[in-house]
Amino acid sequence: MAYYEQGDTETGEGNTWYIVQSKYGTSYSGSDTLFSEANKIFDTLEGHNKAISTMTCDILEQVNHFRETASEKDRIVIVFATCDPMSEDEKRALNDIKHAAIARFGSIIQVESISVYNIYLRLDEVAMQTTKYEVPITTNLVPSGPDLLIGSTKLLNLYEFMKAYRSATSDLELIYQKNVRKFLGSKRKVNKGIEDTLRNAPEKFGIYNNGITIVVEDFSFSSTDNYILVNPYIVNGCQTTRTIWDVLYKNLENVGTGKNEKLESWKQKLQQSVVVTKIVRIGEFGEQLLNDTTKYTNSQNAVSAKDFIALESNFQSWSSQMQDKYHIFLEIQRGAWDSIKSQMQKSLKHVEIVDHATALDLLKVYAAAWMNEPGKAFGKTPPFAPGGSIFKEIMQKENFGVDDLYAAYLLRKTSFDFEYAKHSSTPSLGKGRYLLYLVIVEMIKECINGTYLNPEDDSVITRCVIDIFDGNHPEAAKKLYKAATNVMERYFSSTNDNSLYRESLFNGDMNAFLKNDRIGKRNETPKLYTNIAIISYIIGDTQDKEIIRDAFL
């Protein structure tokens, strides 16, 4: 497989050609196969292999043109894909292939590997925990009690540790599995600042950076400043360490044999650079200590309270269920959607995901519609983050689960699908999106009245929302949505006697009104419920109400 990836021009990233060669079963015989296939690829790139298809000829022409016009930022990455992780012999062979590639093509070539097993480990946390990895690190630390080491690590030693981890696991990303966020990319202001420091003043890195925290199952002292870490995870410092990796990898690996004075000067400064380091031993069954360490070491301005959803076991489970049951990627780890998109684009394995949503967004939709809290949903975030009042209330609901999150997703998606308020003559209508979610649910309750269902049962509302908006009853969805938007247009119309402008809560500031905690409450916004009653009465005189009811009865 050949795949071309366009770099981000805003951050000055180069472009990359990926050439993937996969072997499995009887066609794969270890190191011999690696050398044989590498030579085939090299010969093809150099034009010595004439027995290739027309399509391959076209791709080869593109790759060679890319080589001729490439800058120092551009790369050709040859990837060997296998079923199982490479053995030590195969890793040595891969290293020899890397040197051979550089000798034949220069620093533009990189050689990597990936295995189905490592993809599986990314997806199955239990399987990952049963595997023991022992990774060496050279660092200047002092003990503070039996389970804590504190000190500093030279950036070059940290880079070697990350290389050793990748060599042991064949997947650097596994080291961030316990972090609240994935790598957010170099476009972020903080990450760009880290990169600028590394490139322009690496000797000052330890002064400017807050440091990193590594949790381990165990550690042992092997010799002076040398430790062995068992199953290490970087739980604070993902952005720092990934930026260090990217910058050092580009400047230290796959370089030519010539001398560059600017690069040599930078390497001298790099020798002086360190990062403050903390290593915490949690033991084999220290999941709670791991979560607490992750939480408290990330309790700083750069990490929001909402990021700690990633540590909630319920959301970890619901995220998996959401994908399996509804093919929706529920993002609980900030940056995870960008990461999974990249994996989907680059992996040969097809992942069935039709859309995505963040857990925080869905909690806000649920609170607005099911709990009559559109004001808080529009105006605030802390109540919906772990530890917040709304978050606690939702988590205490006996039957809250993945279906409720999916129903909230459908309400949110419906407003986007129908381009809510886009063509309205009332500009402020778009700000009432959370109020719209409440109105839709209240209209469903009006349709439920008179049936055997209980409109005050949240699980009943969840099931009705799914039945109406899951795509199997498009006519019912359109009619209910139209009725709800009629309510909203009447409510936002200054000429209507039952408009929001005549609510006692309204003080002339539309923004403040829509963020008021009291809107959506029946006794605080009676004009809203008058409009709901009027539209419900109107659709009751038509077949619309029966069409809506038929979707869930």
MOHU-V951067 format. One line per field, one symbol per residue. ss: DSSP state (a for helix, b for strand, c for the rest). burial: b if it has 16 or more other C-alpha atoms within 10 Angstrom, else e. A space follows every 10 residues. Layout:
BEGIN
ss = ???
burial = ???
END
This chain:
BEGIN
ss = cbbbbcccaa accccbbbbb bbccaaaccc aaaaaaaaaa aaaaaccccc cccaaaaaaa aaaaaaaaac ccccbbbbbb bbcccccaaa aaaaaaaaaa aaaaacccbb bbbbbaaaaa aaacaaaaac cccbbbbbcb bbbccccbbb bbbbaaaaaa aaaaaaaaac caaaaacccc bcccccccaa aaaaaaaaaa caaaaaaacc cbbbbbcbbb bbbccbbbbb ccbbbbcaaa aaaaaaaaaa aacccccccc aaaaaaaaaa cccbbbbbbb bcccccaaaa aaaaaaaccc ccccaaaaaa acaaaaaaaa aaaaaacbbb bccbcaaaaa aaaaaacccc ccccbbbbaa aaaaaaaaaa cccaaaaaac caaaccccaa aaaaaccccc caaaaaaaaa aaaaaaaccc ccccccaaaa aaaaaaaaaa aaaaaaaacc cccccccaaa aaaaaaaaac cccaaaaaaa aaaaaaaaaa aaccccccca aaccccccca aaaacccccc cccccaaaaa aaaaaaaaaa cccaaaaaaa aac
burial = eeeeeeeeee eeebbbbbbb bbbeeeeeeb beebbebbee bbebbeeeee eeeeeeeeeb eebeebbeeb eeebbbbbbb bbbebbeeeb bebbeebbbb bbeebebbbb bbbbbeebbe beeeeeebee eebbbbbbbb beeeeeebbb bbbbbbbbbb bbbbbbbbbb bbbbbbbbbb bbbbbbeeee bbebbebbbe ebbbbbeeee bbbbbbbbbe eeeeeebbbb bbbbbbbbbb bbbbbebbee eeebbeeeee eeeeebbebb eebbbbbbbb bbbeeeeeeb bebbbeebee eeeebbbbbb beeebbebbb bbbeebbbbb bbbbebbeee eeeeeeeeee eebeeebbbb bbbbbbbbbb bbbbbbbbee bbbbbbeeeb beebeeeeee bbbbbbbbbb bbebbeeeeb beeeeeeebb ebbbbbbbbb bbbbbbbbee eeeebeebbe bbebbbbbbb eebebbbbbb bebbbebbbb bbbeeeebbb bbbebbeeeb eebbbbbbbb beeebbbbbb bbeebbeebe eeebbebbbe bbe
END
